[in-house]
Amino acid sequence: MATDISRIRNFCIVAHIDHGKSTLADRMLEITHTVDERMMRAQYLDRMDLERERGITIKAQAVRLVHEGHELNLIDTPGHVDFTYEVSRSLAACEGAILLVDAAQGLEAQTLANFHLARDAGLTIVPALNKIDLPAAEPDRRAEELAHLLDRDPHDILRISAKTGAGVEELLAAVIAHVPPPVGDASAPLRALIFDSAFDTYRGVITYVRVHDGTLPSHARIRMFATGVESDAEEAGVMAPEATPVDALGPGEVGYLVTGLKDVHHAKVGDTITLAGKHAATEPLPGYREPKPMVWSGLYPADGNDYPVLRDALDKLKLSDSALVYEPESSQALGFGFRVGFLGLLHMDIVRERLEREFGLELISTAPNVEFHVFRADRMTVVHNPAEMPAGGDHDRVEEPVVYATIITPAEYLGAVFELCQARRGELVDMSYLTPERVEVHYVLPLAEIVFDFFDQLKSKTRGFASLDYEPWGFQDSRLVRVDILLHGEPVDAFSSVVHRDKAYTYGKQMVERLKELIPRQLFDVAVQASIGSKVIARETVKAKRKDVLAKCYGGDITRKRKLLETQKKGKERMRRVGRVDVPQEAFIAALRVDEGAKKR
Amino acid sequence: MSTSAEPAGIYVHVPFCLTRCGYCDFNAYAGLDGLKPRYLAALLREAELAGPGWAGTSFTSVFLGGGTPTTLAPEDLRTLLAHLRTVFDLGDDAEVTIEANPDTVTELSLAAILDAGYGRLSIGAQSFDPAVLTALERIHQPASVRAAVAAARGVGYGNVSLDLIYGAQGETLGSWTHTLEQTLALAPEHISAYALTIESATPLGRKVAVGEAPPPDPDLQADLFLGACELLREAGYVHYEVSNWARPGFECRHNLGYWERRPYVGLGAGAHAYRDDVRWWNVRPPEAYLERVEAGELPIGGSESLDPSDAYLEEVFLRLRILEGVPASWFEPARYEAFVASGLLQDDLGRLVPTERGLLLLNELVLGLTA
């Protein structure tokens, strides 16, 4: 029988990486005897998926603790700015959030951003300072900081050490006392929120759900609101912390559901599960959103013959990554490939790495770009590939995505932060002092600027002390132009980029200088040009090669010399031909690498 | 026994040197002089072991290279050549070349070497610019080259070749022109001029790799090459291979054998041999070579059998090196038309022959023709 709803507490922990979230979860598992003392080890939940050999092989996104007659559901939240929407859905499954802050480090931008999300979602905030046992801890000062943020008395801030367990009991008591129980109508038709989903090789798509109304039975014909897909669910259960099947999940409860689906795109985060047939709910839970790629990049197999391998690999990855979108495209320079959309740079790195590691592919990826809205004669075109931008200003206006960025920095680096944000076309929104030493700054910044090495620059200009978080903030008009790169008069589509007009010259000059070093000398002079439309804005010349011959070739040299020629021949075969110019793979890879050029500056 | 109708050559490797030069990656050693008696004996023994395999082949050239063959005593050199004549069918008019370091020869020794039958003398001059010689770590001075040539002429040498290296650190078009003029003043019958090549496994190669020495500038080397072509042409020398010029009739018969893909036998540590699309080579370290031969074995360290495509590639790049060219009919016109149009190849009555600019880009030509 389901737990009495008044005894359920659904909560999450909002914390910066390294502020002790996993250690706090460990203590909670111990104190509530959820994990036997002898089985306990550090970072228990994080390690589960690695160590398990069979059964459900995914992370415990929500773990059930039983404490003092209450059912406590601890719901995990993703810890990266790429996954803001996923965070918001996890929060939507909770009524409360522990705001956990390192008593030495203080608030970080990501914690702050997630705190705002939690507060805006109506969650009850239970603040706590962690690591009070550390010599560097400044609990009084940090308590002031938090109290100021929450508009509370500093004495209300709990002080704990997740490491030693001090204060954790009190924290659990505070969660039970202050976080309200969920509300739900047991007699209403089933409505369960999917706040995470995963793909298990043996059991297919497994979703993590929060039941709002009605009851989710273990075996039932279910229907997804957004996709309309129906399926026979195979098992409902809770993670305690091992997967434990239950007969049903009642209103307010959190658990997992083995959906019987084979493709995660059919069970998307934020969607609502109801029962199929006449018991179906008529309205979904609010807040569903299609996954929205923010960053795009062209992915091409280094070996053109691997195109089918890449296509199959993407098809397979898509089964377990509902945010992954891609469409085939072809490039004169790189051949056949895909334009792939990602939630952000981290997501891009994860996908690239998985493609290379799990599928043995060697990839060339174009520099990441954002989505542009091109307006011409009242028609809007969405552009994901810079090469598709109209050349030379053949449009009325262009919009680019902007983000609302939260930066927390020590006050001494404020000047450096302003300078960086101004240079990246940022608009200052506001700033406030968290303490006399630490400042919270808000900027609206073009996403394209963030994508281009912003985080590394921020870290290096603040000696690693500033933290950054951002969320989508719509689109704005920008004076953007497409800069093309031409080799011997032939545009190289893979090198086209959309940049702000004021930066076009610098960008073009930098690209041609870089390519001059990367393109091997040919049998003729090769002009390397950057242009906007038909106007050349930068030029370098790769001088014709004049000497390529072995001086000596006697009896003992001939074998070596022949092998050298064969190696040279293979190298040439691997080159891409742009017009008459042979360009090695390495030149493409190096020229398209964002960070290197940025670091050189 | 396979017999070959084509005339063959004998290469003998002498791995001893007075000092080791920084640019050199040959199988050569300083400080191994104690091995000389054993080494000479091993060469004689190896010739005996190899000889039966070459029965029926007539030889028209011998080349003693190194290392520095003139570090061997003239009487040893006499013994060696006499022994080769007993083992191999070596014609009386065979071309017999010995390489010499200018500091290792005197009028006395040269007279003995000539008398022993070594009628062609190849002197490692390298440069007449003291700064360039220092950059090459050569211990001799320009004056020793002049002295060596004078000595050779004095004892009756009528076929002298000078080896030159251009493009080392400090070389300019001016210093190179000076070296060529000094060379021409000595009126050698034959001149080899090599662009300095950096080999990674040499002291100079390491210096370049770590940035202690600049790599040669290929554009400057191209200018130096074209300068040599012009000066030597005006002086009446025939340019008959990428790095070789000769008075008409004094082309090196032995080396032409390599480029015309004629057979050759190799004796000594690391020496290569070739016949009928098979190439094999001796073990490289002198001690290993001695042990194998002294045990009564042929000291073969490795071999390769050329398949038709290997043989074709060698045929093309070697024939292009000697300006004999290759028949245009071997290739689709699309493969060579652009090279002819851009002046890298000449279509000489159906043979494709590299121009001087083409010789400088020979690798590109070979790759373009055979791709």
Interface residues (C-beta under 8 A of the other chain):
Chain A: L523 F524 K543 K545 R546 K547 D548 V549 L550 A551 K552 C553 Y554 G555 G556 I558 T559 K561 R562 L565 E566 Q568 K569 K572
Chain B: Y11 G65 Y194 A195 L196 T197 P218 D219 Q221 A222 F225 V242 S243 N255 Y258 W259 Y264 G266 G270 A271 H272 A273 Y274 R279 W281 E304 D310 L313 E314 F317 L318 R321 S342 L344 R357 L359 L360 L361 L362 N363 E364 V366 L367 T370 A371
